[in-house]
Amino acid sequence: MIFNIFACFTRSYMYIWFYIMVDIIRLKGEDRRLYYLIAHLVMNENVLSYNLNYPYRTSSRYVWFVAIDKGHILGFMPVKLGTGKAKINNYYVADDDNTVFSALLKEIVVTLLADYELESVTQLRHVPEFEKNGFEVALYWKKYAKMKIFRNEKECV
């Protein structure tokens, strides 16, 4: 992530604008580099709490999208690939940063939508972030929403 800071001073006010660029890397579910980058987070009490105390899982059927800046992990979204379907579940975005959410989701959509039906098990508080990136709610549960990108009107509920 690159921070370009512009400051403007007028009388007693100071205005600061941040322009953020996030690098997204894609890793296979059993890639050694994934463990190096993510292991310290998935074992962290605060990160587990963010995920409503559900553990993070991976296998050869997963692709992980990781937002990174100079070795600092800003967030990640594991995507489980199945026959014709890709499902986002148990993700993490530091400070619920909408720039990071958007960068991760856009990369997932660009990379996978042509070959897979995209779904997400989304925490209710994050529904607006997913909606901004083309997902729609298919079903509500108590703490989550099942969301999808519908390719045509026939699929819509």
C-alpha positions as CSV (number, residue, x, y, z in Angstrom):
1,M,0.0,0.0,0.0
2,I,1.3,3.4,-0.9
3,F,0.3,6.4,1.1
4,N,0.6,9.7,-0.6
5,I,-0.1,12.4,1.9
6,F,-1.1,15.9,0.9
7,A,-1.4,18.5,3.5
8,C,-3.0,21.9,3.2
9,F,-2.9,24.6,5.9
10,T,-5.5,27.3,6.0
11,R,-5.8,29.4,9.1
12,S,-6.2,27.0,12.0
13,Y,-7.2,23.9,9.9
14,M,-5.0,21.2,8.4
15,Y,-6.5,19.0,5.8
16,I,-4.8,15.6,5.0
17,W,-5.8,13.4,2.1
18,F,-4.6,9.8,1.9
19,Y,-4.4,8.0,-1.5
20,I,-4.1,4.3,-0.8
21,M,-2.9,1.6,-3.3
22,V,-3.3,-2.0,-2.2
23,D,-1.3,-4.9,-3.8
24,I,-3.4,-8.1,-4.0
25,I,-1.5,-11.4,-4.3
26,R,-3.1,-14.7,-5.1
27,L,-1.8,-17.9,-3.5
28,K,-2.9,-21.6,-3.6
29,G,-4.3,-23.0,-0.4
30,E,-1.2,-25.1,0.4
31,D,1.4,-22.6,-0.8
32,R,4.3,-22.3,1.7
33,R,4.3,-18.6,1.2
34,L,0.7,-18.4,2.4
35,Y,1.6,-20.0,5.7
36,Y,4.5,-17.6,6.1
37,L,2.2,-14.6,5.4
38,I,-1.0,-15.6,7.2
39,A,-0.1,-18.0,10.1
40,H,0.5,-15.3,12.6
41,L,-2.9,-13.7,11.9
42,V,-5.0,-16.9,11.9
43,M,-3.7,-17.7,15.3
44,N,-4.3,-14.2,16.6
45,E,-7.1,-13.8,19.2
46,N,-8.3,-10.5,17.7
47,V,-8.4,-11.9,14.2
48,L,-10.3,-15.0,15.3
49,S,-12.7,-12.7,17.2
50,Y,-13.2,-10.7,13.9
51,N,-14.2,-14.0,12.3
52,L,-16.8,-14.6,15.1
53,N,-14.4,-17.2,16.6
54,Y,-14.5,-19.6,13.6
55,P,-11.2,-21.0,12.5
56,Y,-9.7,-20.3,9.1
57,R,-9.4,-23.3,6.8
58,T,-7.5,-24.1,3.7
59,S,-6.7,-27.0,1.4
60,S,-5.6,-27.5,-2.2
61,R,-9.2,-26.5,-3.2
62,Y,-8.7,-22.9,-1.9
63,V,-7.2,-19.8,-3.5
64,W,-6.3,-17.0,-1.1
65,F,-6.4,-13.4,-2.1
66,V,-4.1,-11.4,0.2
67,A,-3.9,-7.6,0.5
68,I,-0.4,-6.6,1.3
69,D,1.8,-3.6,1.6
70,K,5.6,-4.0,2.1
71,G,5.1,-7.3,4.0
72,H,2.3,-5.9,6.1
73,I,-1.0,-7.9,5.7
74,L,-4.0,-5.7,5.4
75,G,-6.5,-8.5,4.9
76,F,-7.3,-11.8,3.1
77,M,-10.1,-13.7,1.6
78,P,-9.9,-17.4,1.1
79,V,-12.0,-18.7,-1.8
80,K,-13.0,-22.4,-1.9
81,L,-13.3,-23.6,-5.5
82,G,-15.8,-26.3,-6.4
83,T,-17.3,-27.5,-9.6
84,G,-18.5,-24.3,-11.2
85,K,-18.7,-22.5,-7.9
86,A,-16.4,-20.3,-5.8
87,K,-17.3,-19.4,-2.3
88,I,-15.7,-16.7,-0.1
89,N,-15.9,-17.5,3.6
90,N,-14.0,-16.7,6.8
91,Y,-12.2,-13.6,5.6
92,Y,-10.3,-10.8,7.4
93,V,-9.9,-7.1,6.7
94,A,-7.9,-5.0,9.2
95,D,-10.1,-2.2,10.6
96,D,-12.9,-3.1,8.2
97,D,-11.1,-0.8,5.7
98,N,-13.4,-0.3,2.7
99,T,-10.5,0.3,0.4
100,V,-9.1,-3.1,1.2
101,F,-12.5,-4.8,1.0
102,S,-13.0,-3.3,-2.4
103,A,-9.6,-4.2,-3.7
104,L,-9.9,-7.8,-2.6
105,L,-13.4,-8.2,-3.9
106,K,-12.7,-6.6,-7.3
107,E,-9.7,-8.9,-7.7
108,I,-11.8,-12.0,-6.9
109,V,-14.5,-10.9,-9.3
110,V,-12.1,-10.2,-12.2
111,T,-10.1,-13.4,-11.6
112,L,-13.0,-15.9,-11.0
113,L,-16.3,-14.6,-12.4
114,A,-15.7,-15.9,-15.9
115,D,-15.3,-19.5,-14.8
116,Y,-17.2,-19.7,-11.5
117,E,-20.5,-18.7,-9.9
118,L,-19.4,-16.4,-7.0
119,E,-20.9,-16.8,-3.6
120,S,-20.0,-15.5,-0.2
121,V,-20.9,-16.2,3.4
122,T,-20.8,-12.6,4.6
123,Q,-21.1,-11.2,8.1
124,L,-24.1,-9.0,8.3
125,R,-22.0,-5.9,9.1
126,H,-20.1,-6.4,5.8
127,V,-23.1,-6.7,3.5
128,P,-22.8,-3.1,2.2
129,E,-19.2,-3.7,1.3
130,F,-20.1,-6.7,-0.8
131,E,-23.1,-5.0,-2.4
132,K,-20.8,-2.1,-3.5
133,N,-18.8,-4.8,-5.4
134,G,-21.7,-6.5,-7.3
135,F,-22.9,-9.0,-4.7
136,E,-26.6,-9.4,-3.8
137,V,-28.2,-11.0,-0.8
138,A,-29.7,-14.4,-1.6
139,L,-30.5,-15.5,2.0
140,Y,-30.3,-14.0,5.5
141,W,-29.3,-16.0,8.5
142,K,-28.8,-14.9,12.1
143,K,-25.3,-13.5,11.8
144,Y,-24.6,-13.9,8.1
145,A,-26.0,-13.4,4.7
146,K,-25.5,-15.7,1.7
147,M,-24.5,-13.4,-1.1
148,K,-24.0,-14.0,-4.8
149,I,-23.2,-12.3,-8.0
150,F,-26.2,-13.0,-10.2
151,R,-25.4,-13.2,-13.9
152,N,-28.9,-12.7,-15.1
153,E,-32.4,-11.8,-13.8
154,K,-33.6,-15.4,-13.8
155,E,-31.2,-16.2,-11.0
156,C,-32.4,-13.3,-8.8
157,V,-34.6,-14.2,-5.9
